[in-house]
Amino acid sequence: YCQPVLFNSLRPDPVQNLISVDIMVEVTCMITDRGDGLWLGTHGGLICFILLSELACNHDERHIVEIISGHVGPINSIDCKYNKVVSVDDSACIKIWDCITHICQVTVQMDLLSIKAVRIVDSSNIWILSGNGELWSYNFLTCAEPEIVTNLKNNESILNHYSMDIMDNHCIAVSKRLTHWFCDYPYTL
């Protein structure tokens, strides 16, 4: 039994009645902004925002904000912390949004085939997992060039599954193998 994150966001008690939530876009990823909103990444490259309180409303009563995102590929990952939302897509484009204004503050086009996962590490840094298993760090306040943490040669995923999560100063990344990284510089395995 696996309880989806969305239901924990709506009500942390066990779900007793499931309500169908019809959203007219193909959602590829989602995150709550720790406030009252749900951010959705779509297959068409759009970023959408909806108030959590409106999820149970009828479709015609719901106000979904479609944000013109500038992503050209499907959104693969989205994360939210420190009043920022970061989204990445298959074309290796990174966008960092303000949670309150819904305005994109930073856009970075990386020279990669694709980006599969992104996580906010702290108030100025994100970590990026590329499609070939490379792990990158990017400081979005200084806008310096992204810095490679590890270049895992021949690390193509057998299962075509990529995942990454950050907890305190630790990063767990999965592509072909599981790796655990310490997020503070110098980065250590």
Secondary structure, 3 states (H helix, E strand, C coil): CCCCHHHHHHCCCCCCCCCCCCCCCCEEEEEECCCCEEEEEECCCCEEEEEHHHCCCCHHHCCEEEECCCCCCCEEEEEEECCEEEEEECCCEEEEEECCCCCEEEEEECCCCCEEEEEECCCCEEEEEECCCCEEEEECCCCCCCEEEECCCCCCCCCCCCEEEEECCEEEEECCCEEEEECCCCCEC
